[in-house]
Amino acid sequence: MAISVVMPALEMAQETGKLISWLKKEGESVAKGEPLLEIETDKAVMEIESPAEGVLAGVKIEAGAEVPVGQTIAWIVRPGEVPPTNEVAVESGRKTTSPPVLAAAATSAVASASQPSTSEPPIPVKDSPKARRLASERGVNLADVRGSGAGGEILASDILAAAESKAAPSPAAVDTGSPISRLMAERTTQSWTTVPHFFVTREVDAGALNEARQQLGPQILGTKTEKSRGLKLTHTDLLVALVARVLLKHLRVNASWTGVGVHTNPEINIGLAMAVDDGVVVPVIHNAPNATLAEIAVQRRDLAERARSGKLRPADITGGTFTISNLGMFGVDAFTAIIIPPQAAILAVGSIADRVVPVGVGPEAHPGVRPMMTLTLSSDHRVVDGARAAEFLRDLVEAIFNPNQSLG
């Protein structure tokens, strides 16, 4: 039986995917789970695995084409089997609607049926929920938009282009950016305008964290193989491990907002905000509380390499329940980060810098220079209240102050 290969939807907001390359030629054998093609989404270039074992046949789309999600692009067949000629329809959440202008015209035609008419019946306009929402927000009449999707389907990109053509004084002066940068702009705007953010900030003495990095780094990453690949233990690795363990005691901070209530996530998966050439991506370290420091460091290094080369896989960017954004390497003292829905919180980490602070307590307290780091927790008030956020940050500060005990 032939198995269809379709353009996958790797995220809720995705409408299309760009086929970058076929990793197998038509007529070649392929195993189930073997990399079959590369696609570009709004996030990155990803390898897509074969859904079945067999022979690649009936390739409908060539490299470079933009394809709506759910559309059949090829078939996996048994040796000697002929691929189907008819495309299998896959539900993608889109529906066919008639815009108000066309609907009104149709009603008027029925009311005046006694009068002969030579005009053709109105043609239904295909669009997506996202396109309809954008059209409403940007004041774009769907009847005036020519769709670029399969069969004339109106995509969100068509609405944005129509809105920009109306508003922009000079097309040459507008930089529309890459798919990643456009998605980042859309999602941060959506989060900032719909999620009730609040912020809790703490300063922490990072002296023990520095010592732990110096002591544990050579122990867990001391193999010649890892040294030759440039692997080293970073502050981010230690923070991932500490945050994951503290979240075990604060499951509400690891929860998600579903639109109707709070969902408690069964796993703790830590996303790491990483800068790439054209935006920010957030690959995920899954099941972080059960990972060793060495495993976290290897995963972080591998994810960073794939992010920089645009080769992140679907599993690399899905399932995150809490995110860390560390700008300390850029010399930033402190900042606030925007939550990534449906997550309930994100931790912004500043640089470690020497500051004059009180050392000791009571009568023995005196000014001293210590390596200090500022942490800012952004929380969704629908999921986490102020007390819960403060308690989480308090326990995290204690863990950073004594990392060996927390990681032991």
One Martini backbone bead per residue (centre of mass of N, CA, C, O) as a GRO file, in nm:
protein
  408
    1MET     BB    1   0.095   0.037   0.024
    2ALA     BB    2   0.069   0.361  -0.021
    3ILE     BB    3   0.260   0.638   0.111
    4SER     BB    4   0.232   0.952   0.204
    5VAL     BB    5   0.403   1.260   0.142
    6VAL     BB    6   0.395   1.541   0.352
    7MET     BB    7   0.359   1.856   0.449
    8PRO     BB    8   0.445   1.953   0.749
    9ALA     BB    9   0.323   2.049   1.074
   10LEU     BB   10   0.537   2.201   1.329
   11GLU     BB   11   0.313   2.426   1.381
   12MET     BB   12   0.036   2.614   1.435
   13ALA     BB   13   0.123   2.871   1.234
   14GLN     BB   14   0.169   2.693   0.997
   15GLU     BB   15   0.123   2.694   0.629
   16THR     BB   16   0.418   2.655   0.517
   17GLY     BB   17   0.675   2.493   0.310
   18LYS     BB   18   1.015   2.462   0.214
   19LEU     BB   19   1.177   2.293  -0.032
   20ILE     BB   20   1.515   2.221  -0.037
   21SER     BB   21   1.555   1.888  -0.033
   22TRP     BB   22   1.638   1.579  -0.154
   23LEU     BB   23   1.787   1.282  -0.004
   24LYS     BB   24   1.628   1.131  -0.229
   25LYS     BB   25   1.573   0.952  -0.506
   26GLU     BB   26   1.387   0.857  -0.743
   27GLY     BB   27   1.377   0.497  -0.677
   28GLU     BB   28   1.477   0.488  -0.401
   29SER     BB   29   1.551   0.349  -0.113
   30VAL     BB   30   1.373   0.348   0.211
   31ALA     BB   31   1.366   0.394   0.548
   32LYS     BB   32   1.222   0.407   0.833
   33GLY     BB   33   1.344   0.722   0.958
   34GLU     BB   34   1.481   0.828   0.719
   35PRO     BB   35   1.615   1.073   0.565
   36LEU     BB   36   1.437   1.257   0.295
   37LEU     BB   37   1.410   1.573   0.372
   38GLU     BB   38   1.419   1.933   0.333
   39ILE     BB   39   1.291   2.202   0.535
   40GLU     BB   40   1.144   2.532   0.553
   41THR     BB   41   1.065   2.732   0.814
   42ASP     BB   42   1.022   2.980   1.051
   43LYS     BB   43   1.277   2.850   1.214
   44ALA     BB   44   1.404   2.619   1.011
   45VAL     BB   45   1.609   2.368   0.897
   46MET     BB   46   1.471   2.038   0.825
   47GLU     BB   47   1.455   1.705   0.882
   48ILE     BB   48   1.269   1.447   0.717
   49GLU     BB   49   1.117   1.155   0.769
   50SER     BB   50   1.024   0.854   0.684
   51PRO     BB   51   0.704   0.690   0.713
   52ALA     BB   52   0.841   0.451   0.540
   53GLU     BB   53   0.902   0.159   0.372
   54GLY     BB   54   1.074   0.184   0.044
   55VAL     BB   55   0.987   0.376  -0.245
   56LEU     BB   56   1.052   0.655  -0.414
   57ALA     BB   57   0.758   0.824  -0.550
   58GLY     BB   58   0.584   1.063  -0.708
   59VAL     BB   59   0.721   1.335  -0.747
   60LYS     BB   60   0.578   1.675  -0.725
   61ILE     BB   61   0.822   1.832  -0.585
   62GLU     BB   62   1.058   2.073  -0.598
   63ALA     BB   63   1.312   2.242  -0.525
   64GLY     BB   64   1.196   2.565  -0.384
   65ALA     BB   65   0.914   2.508  -0.299
   66GLU     BB   66   0.600   2.625  -0.191
   67VAL     BB   67   0.406   2.444   0.060
   68PRO     BB   68   0.132   2.338   0.181
   69VAL     BB   69   0.010   2.200   0.436
   70GLY     BB   70  -0.079   1.854   0.359
   71GLN     BB   71   0.060   1.814   0.098
   72THR     BB   72   0.134   1.607  -0.150
   73ILE     BB   73   0.484   1.517  -0.267
   74ALA     BB   74   0.478   1.196  -0.226
   75TRP     BB   75   0.583   0.841  -0.235
   76ILE     BB   76   0.559   0.523  -0.066
   77VAL     BB   77   0.654   0.216  -0.213
   78ARG     BB   78   0.656  -0.076  -0.347
   79PRO     BB   79   0.812  -0.276  -0.535
   80GLY     BB   80   0.647  -0.204  -0.847
   81GLU     BB   81   0.471   0.016  -0.755
   82VAL     BB   82   0.218   0.242  -0.827
   83PRO     BB   83   0.149   0.551  -0.789
   84PRO     BB   84  -0.076   0.759  -0.722
   85THR     BB   85  -0.261   1.022  -0.890
   86ASN     BB   86  -0.418   1.094  -0.642
   87GLU     BB   87  -0.467   1.310  -0.398
   88VAL     BB   88  -0.444   1.325  -0.055
   89ALA     BB   89  -0.644   1.455   0.172
   90VAL     BB   90  -0.547   1.697   0.425
   91GLU     BB   91  -0.619   1.825   0.714
   92SER     BB   92  -0.544   2.196   0.792
   93GLY     BB   93  -0.786   2.407   0.895
   94ARG     BB   94  -0.921   2.483   0.640
   95LYS     BB   95  -1.157   2.698   0.461
   96THR     BB   96  -1.441   2.782   0.277
   97THR     BB   97  -1.518   3.117   0.180
   98SER     BB   98  -1.736   3.401   0.163
   99PRO     BB   99  -1.726   3.704   0.114
  100PRO     BB  100  -1.940   3.958   0.172
  101VAL     BB  101  -1.950   4.064  -0.119
  102LEU     BB  102  -2.025   3.792  -0.254
  103ALA     BB  103  -2.271   3.724  -0.080
  104ALA     BB  104  -2.438   3.970  -0.160
  105ALA     BB  105  -2.445   3.910  -0.461
  106ALA     BB  106  -2.595   3.639  -0.438
  107THR     BB  107  -2.851   3.746  -0.301
  108SER     BB  108  -2.929   3.947  -0.526
  109ALA     BB  109  -2.962   3.732  -0.749
  110VAL     BB  110  -3.201   3.581  -0.619
  111ALA     BB  111  -3.401   3.826  -0.591
  112SER     BB  112  -3.352   3.868  -0.931
  113ALA     BB  113  -3.446   3.606  -1.105
  114SER     BB  114  -3.639   3.743  -1.328
  115GLN     BB  115  -3.365   3.840  -1.428
  116PRO     BB  116  -3.150   3.821  -1.651
  117SER     BB  117  -2.816   3.657  -1.644
  118THR     BB  118  -2.457   3.661  -1.749
  119SER     BB  119  -2.325   3.606  -1.495
  120GLU     BB  120  -2.112   3.455  -1.299
  121PRO     BB  121  -2.053   3.280  -1.044
  122PRO     BB  122  -1.912   3.296  -0.758
  123ILE     BB  123  -1.591   3.261  -0.625
  124PRO     BB  124  -1.449   3.097  -0.396
  125VAL     BB  125  -1.252   3.164  -0.111
  126LYS     BB  126  -0.938   3.067  -0.010
  127ASP     BB  127  -0.856   3.021   0.336
  128SER     BB  128  -0.734   3.107   0.656
  129PRO     BB  129  -0.756   3.182   0.978
  130LYS     BB  130  -0.506   3.366   0.975
  131ALA     BB  131  -0.588   3.536   0.728
  132ARG     BB  132  -0.855   3.645   0.843
  133ARG     BB  133  -0.733   3.785   1.088
  134LEU     BB  134  -0.535   3.972   0.939
  135ALA     BB  135  -0.746   4.113   0.761
  136SER     BB  136  -0.901   4.240   0.997
  137GLU     BB  137  -0.657   4.393   1.130
  138ARG     BB  138  -0.554   4.537   0.837
  139GLY     BB  139  -0.793   4.603   0.634
  140VAL     BB  140  -0.841   4.355   0.433
  141ASN     BB  141  -0.973   4.256   0.130
  142LEU     BB  142  -1.016   3.943   0.012
  143ALA     BB  143  -1.120   4.021  -0.281
  144ASP     BB  144  -0.824   4.178  -0.339
  145VAL     BB  145  -0.681   3.899  -0.313
  146ARG     BB  146  -0.413   3.708  -0.436
  147GLY     BB  147  -0.339   3.388  -0.427
  148SER     BB  148  -0.033   3.171  -0.374
  149GLY     BB  149  -0.154   2.914  -0.341
  150ALA     BB  150  -0.302   2.635  -0.382
  151GLY     BB  151  -0.564   2.720  -0.584
  152GLY     BB  152  -0.557   3.029  -0.466
  153GLU     BB  153  -0.471   3.043  -0.183
  154ILE     BB  154  -0.487   3.235   0.104
  155LEU     BB  155  -0.226   3.374   0.273
  156ALA     BB  156  -0.068   3.546   0.513
  157SER     BB  157   0.142   3.670   0.317
  158ASP     BB  158  -0.071   3.811   0.138
  159ILE     BB  159  -0.182   4.001   0.355
  160LEU     BB  160   0.083   4.142   0.430
  161ALA     BB  161   0.141   4.247   0.144
  162ALA     BB  162  -0.119   4.415   0.116
  163ALA     BB  163  -0.072   4.597   0.363
  164GLU     BB  164   0.207   4.710   0.277
  165SER     BB  165   0.118   4.836   0.003
  166LYS     BB  166  -0.068   5.049   0.148
  167ALA     BB  167   0.147   5.172   0.371
  168ALA     BB  168   0.391   5.189   0.198
  169PRO     BB  169   0.580   5.437   0.041
  170SER     BB  170   0.844   5.233   0.004
  171PRO     BB  171   0.956   4.927  -0.080
  172ALA     BB  172   1.269   4.981  -0.052
  173ALA     BB  173   1.236   5.058   0.275
  174VAL     BB  174   1.152   4.752   0.321
  175ASP     BB  175   1.222   4.495   0.566
  176THR     BB  176   1.091   4.174   0.594
  177GLY     BB  177   1.274   3.952   0.627
  178SER     BB  178   1.283   3.660   0.764
  179PRO     BB  179   1.101   3.403   0.875
  180ILE     BB  180   1.219   3.416   1.162
  181SER     BB  181   1.186   3.724   1.215
  182ARG     BB  182   0.880   3.736   1.163
  183LEU     BB  183   0.795   3.534   1.380
  184MET     BB  184   0.922   3.680   1.619
  185ALA     BB  185   0.752   3.937   1.590
  186GLU     BB  186   0.472   3.803   1.616
  187ARG     BB  187   0.511   3.649   1.891
  188THR     BB  188   0.600   3.882   2.075
  189THR     BB  189   0.348   4.049   2.030
  190GLN     BB  190   0.143   3.844   2.126
  191SER     BB  191   0.258   3.803   2.411
  192TRP     BB  192   0.266   4.105   2.511
  193THR     BB  193  -0.061   4.150   2.445
  194THR     BB  194  -0.179   3.866   2.606
  195VAL     BB  195   0.031   3.845   2.836
  196PRO     BB  196   0.053   3.874   3.190
  197HIS     BB  197   0.315   4.028   3.289
  198PHE     BB  198   0.577   3.966   3.535
  199PHE     BB  199   0.848   4.072   3.768
  200VAL     BB  200   1.143   3.908   3.910
  201THR     BB  201   1.428   4.011   4.114
  202ARG     BB  202   1.775   3.887   4.152
  203GLU     BB  203   2.065   3.871   4.341
  204VAL     BB  204   2.372   3.676   4.295
  205ASP     BB  205   2.622   3.484   4.414
  206ALA     BB  206   2.870   3.337   4.176
  207GLY     BB  207   3.113   3.194   4.309
  208ALA     BB  208   3.020   2.893   4.327
  209LEU     BB  209   2.968   2.865   4.022
  210ASN     BB  210   3.259   2.908   3.934
  211GLU     BB  211   3.380   2.673   4.096
  212ALA     BB  212   3.211   2.445   3.970
  213ARG     BB  213   3.317   2.482   3.685
  214GLN     BB  214   3.620   2.429   3.749
  215GLN     BB  215   3.579   2.143   3.886
  216LEU     BB  216   3.372   1.986   3.686
  217GLY     BB  217   3.477   2.012   3.402
  218PRO     BB  218   3.726   1.808   3.400
  219GLN     BB  219   3.562   1.558   3.502
  220ILE     BB  220   3.317   1.545   3.269
  221LEU     BB  221   3.527   1.669   3.016
  222GLY     BB  222   3.818   1.485   2.995
  223THR     BB  223   3.812   1.383   2.720
  224LYS     BB  224   3.968   1.384   2.419
  225THR     BB  225   3.724   1.400   2.236
  226GLU     BB  226   3.590   1.651   2.365
  227LYS     BB  227   3.833   1.842   2.346
  228SER     BB  228   3.857   1.829   2.032
  229ARG     BB  229   3.548   1.960   2.013
  230GLY     BB  230   3.527   2.200   2.235
  231LEU     BB  231   3.422   2.106   2.507
  232LYS     BB  232   3.241   2.289   2.767
  233LEU     BB  233   3.164   2.415   3.066
  234THR     BB  234   2.889   2.615   3.144
  235HIS     BB  235   2.675   2.824   3.294
  236THR     BB  236   2.428   2.721   3.140
  237ASP     BB  237   2.451   2.426   3.221
  238LEU     BB  238   2.416   2.474   3.524
  239LEU     BB  239   2.141   2.620   3.504
  240VAL     BB  240   1.980   2.394   3.383
  241ALA     BB  241   2.018   2.194   3.616
  242LEU     BB  242   1.909   2.377   3.846
  243VAL     BB  243   1.633   2.456   3.732
  244ALA     BB  244   1.521   2.168   3.697
  245ARG     BB  245   1.535   2.096   4.004
  246VAL     BB  246   1.357   2.330   4.108
  247LEU     BB  247   1.098   2.261   3.938
  248LEU     BB  248   1.019   2.007   4.105
  249LYS     BB  249   0.907   2.222   4.339
  250HIS     BB  250   0.768   2.407   4.078
  251LEU     BB  251   0.525   2.317   3.871
  252ARG     BB  252   0.381   2.585   3.801
  253VAL     BB  253   0.625   2.711   3.643
  254ASN     BB  254   0.599   2.449   3.433
  255ALA     BB  255   0.349   2.538   3.319
  256SER     BB  256   0.040   2.593   3.121
  257TRP     BB  257  -0.154   2.782   2.898
  258THR     BB  258  -0.470   2.689   2.724
  259GLY     BB  259  -0.722   2.923   2.760
  260VAL     BB  260  -0.889   2.764   3.018
  261GLY     BB  261  -0.614   2.677   3.168
  262VAL     BB  262  -0.405   2.468   3.362
  263HIS     BB  263  -0.111   2.289   3.265
  264THR     BB  264   0.056   2.007   3.373
  265ASN     BB  265   0.365   1.910   3.312
  266PRO     BB  266   0.533   1.597   3.298
  267GLU     BB  267   0.777   1.767   3.197
  268ILE     BB  268   1.122   1.896   3.191
  269ASN     BB  269   1.184   2.146   2.939
  270ILE     BB  270   1.467   2.325   2.829
  271GLY     BB  271   1.498   2.629   2.692
  272LEU     BB  272   1.729   2.795   2.452
  273ALA     BB  273   1.824   3.098   2.375
  274MET     BB  274   1.930   3.161   2.030
  275ALA     BB  275   2.145   3.320   1.825
  276VAL     BB  276   2.107   3.416   1.492
  277ASP     BB  277   2.136   3.583   1.205
  278ASP     BB  278   1.782   3.611   1.183
  279GLY     BB  279   1.753   3.557   1.509
  280VAL     BB  280   1.557   3.337   1.723
  281VAL     BB  281   1.609   3.031   1.892
  282VAL     BB  282   1.450   2.730   2.079
  283PRO     BB  283   1.597   2.490   2.197
  284VAL     BB  284   1.571   2.157   2.355
  285ILE     BB  285   1.602   2.010   2.680
  286HIS     BB  286   1.518   1.705   2.767
  287ASN     BB  287   1.475   1.589   3.068
  288ALA     BB  288   1.675   1.759   3.262
  289PRO     BB  289   1.679   1.629   3.559
  290ASN     BB  290   1.812   1.343   3.428
  291ALA     BB  291   2.057   1.498   3.342
  292THR     BB  292   2.370   1.539   3.301
  293LEU     BB  293   2.614   1.761   3.261
  294ALA     BB  294   2.735   1.626   3.012
  295GLU     BB  295   2.468   1.598   2.853
  296ILE     BB  296   2.399   1.897   2.848
  297ALA     BB  297   2.656   1.996   2.704
  298VAL     BB  298   2.622   1.830   2.446
  299GLN     BB  299   2.342   1.930   2.367
  300ARG     BB  300   2.406   2.230   2.356
  301ARG     BB  301   2.627   2.210   2.140
  302ASP     BB  302   2.457   2.067   1.917
  303LEU     BB  303   2.229   2.277   1.900
  304ALA     BB  304   2.407   2.517   1.824
  305GLU     BB  305   2.517   2.402   1.560
  306ARG     BB  306   2.239   2.360   1.421
  307ALA     BB  307   2.143   2.651   1.444
  308ARG     BB  308   2.375   2.789   1.278
  309SER     BB  309   2.314   2.581   1.019
  310GLY     BB  310   1.998   2.517   0.992
  311LYS     BB  311   1.956   2.191   1.138
  312LEU     BB  312   1.706   2.165   1.284
  313ARG     BB  313   1.490   1.961   1.439
  314PRO     BB  314   1.179   1.905   1.543
  315ALA     BB  315   1.269   1.792   1.831
  316ASP     BB  316   1.447   2.052   1.911
  317ILE     BB  317   1.166   2.268   1.922
  318THR     BB  318   0.995   2.082   2.111
  319GLY     BB  319   0.841   2.084   2.446
  320GLY     BB  320   0.869   2.332   2.598
  321THR     BB  321   0.839   2.465   2.958
  322PHE     BB  322   1.116   2.634   2.980
  323THR     BB  323   1.318   2.938   2.976
  324ILE     BB  324   1.653   3.045   2.880
  325SER     BB  325   1.811   3.377   2.886
  326ASN     BB  326   2.153   3.447   2.793
  327LEU     BB  327   2.348   3.773   2.808
  328GLY     BB  328   2.629   3.766   2.954
  329MET     BB  329   2.831   3.744   2.700
  330PHE     BB  330   2.742   4.067   2.631
  331GLY     BB  331   2.740   4.243   2.910
  332VAL     BB  332   2.467   4.213   3.047
  333ASP     BB  333   2.325   4.285   3.344
  334ALA     BB  334   2.005   4.334   3.262
  335PHE     BB  335   1.677   4.179   3.187
  336THR     BB  336   1.376   4.129   2.998
  337ALA     BB  337   1.163   3.866   2.906
  338ILE     BB  338   0.966   3.699   2.672
  339ILE     BB  339   0.722   3.494   2.662
  340ILE     BB  340   0.659   3.149   2.555
  341PRO     BB  341   0.403   3.029   2.428
  342PRO     BB  342   0.253   2.836   2.682
  343GLN     BB  343   0.436   2.933   2.872
  344ALA     BB  344   0.496   3.078   3.214
  345ALA     BB  345   0.823   3.113   3.179
  346ILE     BB  346   1.129   3.325   3.202
  347LEU     BB  347   1.489   3.342   3.219
  348ALA     BB  348   1.699   3.615   3.293
  349VAL     BB  349   2.056   3.646   3.222
  350GLY     BB  350   2.326   3.794   3.341
  351SER     BB  351   2.616   3.903   3.419
  352ILE     BB  352   2.931   3.847   3.562
  353ALA     BB  353   3.015   4.085   3.823
  354ASP     BB  354   3.197   4.297   3.997
  355ARG     BB  355   3.091   4.391   4.334
  356VAL     BB  356   2.987   4.596   4.587
  357VAL     BB  357   2.915   4.418   4.890
  358PRO     BB  358   2.783   4.266   5.144
  359VAL     BB  359   2.976   4.083   5.386
  360GLY     BB  360   2.796   3.921   5.573
  361VAL     BB  361   2.664   3.936   5.914
  362GLY     BB  362   2.601   4.171   6.105
  363PRO     BB  363   2.875   4.290   6.275
  364GLU     BB  364   3.064   4.140   6.038
  365ALA     BB  365   2.992   4.321   5.827
  366HIS     BB  366   3.131   4.400   5.494
  367PRO     BB  367   3.287   4.524   5.243
  368GLY     BB  368   3.282   4.368   4.909
  369VAL     BB  369   3.403   4.167   4.641
  370ARG     BB  370   3.169   4.024   4.407
  371PRO     BB  371   3.023   3.786   4.199
  372MET     BB  372   2.751   3.906   4.017
  373MET     BB  373   2.399   3.814   3.948
  374THR     BB  374   2.115   3.869   3.736
  375LEU     BB  375   1.772   3.777   3.791
  376THR     BB  376   1.480   3.742   3.565
  377LEU     BB  377   1.136   3.674   3.611
  378SER     BB  378   0.898   3.580   3.382
  379SER     BB  379   0.536   3.589   3.424
  380ASP     BB  380   0.223   3.431   3.419
  381HIS     BB  381  -0.056   3.535   3.599
  382ARG     BB  382  -0.247   3.288   3.524
  383VAL     BB  383  -0.030   3.078   3.669
  384VAL     BB  384   0.158   3.290   3.827
  385ASP     BB  385   0.230   3.425   4.117
  386GLY     BB  386   0.423   3.617   4.315
  387ALA     BB  387   0.493   3.404   4.531
  388ARG     BB  388   0.584   3.176   4.344
  389ALA     BB  389   0.810   3.331   4.204
  390ALA     BB  390   0.972   3.397   4.462
  391GLU     BB  391   1.019   3.103   4.554
  392PHE     BB  392   1.172   3.008   4.309
  393LEU     BB  393   1.401   3.220   4.319
  394ARG     BB  394   1.499   3.150   4.600
  395ASP     BB  395   1.581   2.851   4.537
  396LEU     BB  396   1.776   2.921   4.308
  397VAL     BB  397   1.975   3.090   4.471
  398GLU     BB  398   2.050   2.861   4.665
  399ALA     BB  399   2.161   2.671   4.445
  400ILE     BB  400   2.384   2.868   4.344
  401PHE     BB  401   2.526   2.895   4.626
  402ASN     BB  402   2.496   2.546   4.622
  403PRO     BB  403   2.560   2.339   4.369
  404ASN     BB  404   2.675   2.069   4.478
  405GLN     BB  405   2.424   1.992   4.644
  406SER     BB  406   2.211   2.009   4.409
  407LEU     BB  407   2.390   1.796   4.216
  408GLY     BB  408   2.439   1.535   4.414
   0.00000   0.00000   0.00000
